[in-house]
């Protein structure tokens, strides 16, 4: 039996939660982006075209995803706890986008929909998803 990596475990956990949660949860759409944003961050980490300063932010976002200690811990609240991880990932991905342009992000995107639209949408609703006070703290982590 093949062992699942973090990305596969995350994707399966989120999918199982989504089936149980149903379409009524307003965060569902964004939680479902968690595995794909994580995958994109990992791909960018190893892309030589990404500047070192941006890779440091990407590495921080990856660490935040896999850390059991964050603002909304998945271990306590389940997959809904990925909303802060997704918001932070979108913030970092937007920074990378500004630095290198859209082509590299689009090249590595394995998720559904348009990566640029997904990033912008998450940034637009981040205050609502995680609360404005918490969103300010999350953004401060990478400034």
C-alpha atoms as one frame of an Amber mdcrd trajectory, in Angstrom:
protein
   0.000   0.000   0.000   1.367   3.386  -1.005   1.835   5.875   1.820  -0.011
   9.188   1.416   1.999  12.400   1.533   0.786  15.529   3.321  -0.901  16.890
   0.175  -2.856  13.683  -0.408  -3.877  13.427   3.241  -4.984  17.061   3.230
  -6.958  16.654   0.005  -8.704  13.489   1.296  -9.493  15.019   4.674 -10.968
  18.138   3.099 -13.033  16.116   0.615 -14.442  13.897   3.372 -15.313  16.976
   5.435 -16.968  18.644   2.433 -19.236  15.624   1.889 -20.304  15.681   5.557
 -20.636  19.467   5.698 -22.712  19.903   2.563 -23.152  23.012   0.496 -24.522
  25.193   3.299 -21.171  26.053   4.842 -20.040  29.441   3.496 -16.366  28.549
   4.013 -16.620  25.267   2.092 -15.459  26.756  -1.215 -12.348  28.198   0.423
 -11.502  25.154   2.526 -11.566  23.118  -0.687  -8.785  25.394  -2.008  -6.436
  24.377   0.828  -4.842  21.332  -0.846  -4.376  23.138  -4.145  -2.873  26.247
  -2.571  -0.554  24.017  -0.530   0.490  22.136  -3.665   1.156  25.411  -5.494
   3.272  26.736  -2.623   5.370  23.555  -2.681   5.889  23.809  -6.435   6.938
  27.461  -6.125   9.391  26.621  -3.357  11.417  24.523  -5.771  11.095  26.768
  -8.818  14.432  28.508  -9.490  12.627  31.502 -11.032  11.192  32.549  -7.669
  13.341  35.156  -5.866  14.806  34.195  -2.478  12.758  36.804  -0.594   9.553
  35.344  -2.018  10.711  31.788  -1.301  11.136  32.766   2.341   7.467  33.821
   2.427   6.437  30.664   0.565   8.379  28.552   3.076   6.673  30.358   5.938
   3.251  29.646   4.455   4.121  25.968   3.964   5.293  25.753   7.574   2.050
  27.395   8.712   0.038  24.790   6.791   1.811  21.834   8.377   2.181  23.268
  11.869  -0.325  21.963  14.397  -0.180  25.348  16.112  -1.851  28.231  14.315
  -4.650  30.768  14.785  -7.441  28.339  13.851  -6.020  24.872  14.648  -7.354
  22.076  12.473  -6.729  19.607  15.278  -9.424  21.321  17.352 -11.956  22.494
  14.767 -11.383  20.107  11.861 -10.911  21.154   8.249 -12.719  24.449   8.784
  -9.457  25.377  10.496  -7.836  25.601   7.077  -9.507  28.950   6.370  -6.619
  30.838   7.982  -4.086  28.692   6.102  -5.864  29.452   2.813  -5.988  33.164
   3.595  -2.279  33.250   4.415  -1.471  31.226   1.290  -3.448  33.692  -0.857
  -1.578  36.595   0.728   1.786  34.955  -0.038   0.743  33.870  -3.526  -0.346
  37.429  -4.279   3.102  38.641  -3.220   4.756  36.098  -5.523   2.388  37.128
  -8.298   3.440  40.769  -7.939   7.095  39.734  -7.996   7.191  37.310 -10.936
   3.917  37.716 -12.800   1.110  35.219 -13.402   2.779  32.755 -15.756   4.706
  30.762 -13.149   1.702  30.452 -10.842  -0.506  29.374 -13.737   2.115  26.866
 -14.871   2.152  25.128 -11.471  -1.576  25.406 -10.699  -3.225  21.984 -10.387
  -6.446  23.148  -8.790  -9.883  24.008 -10.072 -10.686  27.317 -11.697  -8.376
  30.198 -12.422  -5.586  30.544  -9.861  -5.468  34.337 -10.128  -9.219  34.683
  -9.580  -9.054  32.263  -6.647  -6.279  34.258  -4.980  -8.128  37.545  -5.427
 -11.402  36.093  -4.180  -9.803  34.688  -1.027  -8.112  38.014  -0.334 -11.438
  39.812  -0.821 -13.259  37.622   1.736 -10.397  36.931   4.160 -11.680  39.367
   6.804 -15.048  37.627   6.770 -13.571  34.125   6.831 -11.118  34.517   9.681
 -12.173  37.786  11.302 -10.453  41.109  10.705  -8.427  41.054  13.922  -7.071
  37.598  13.216  -6.482  38.439   9.533  -4.294  41.403  10.574  -2.251  39.108
  12.838  -1.847  36.523  10.078  -0.652  39.121   7.560   1.745  40.531  10.114
   3.489  37.127  10.285   4.930  37.654   6.815   5.615  41.370   6.745
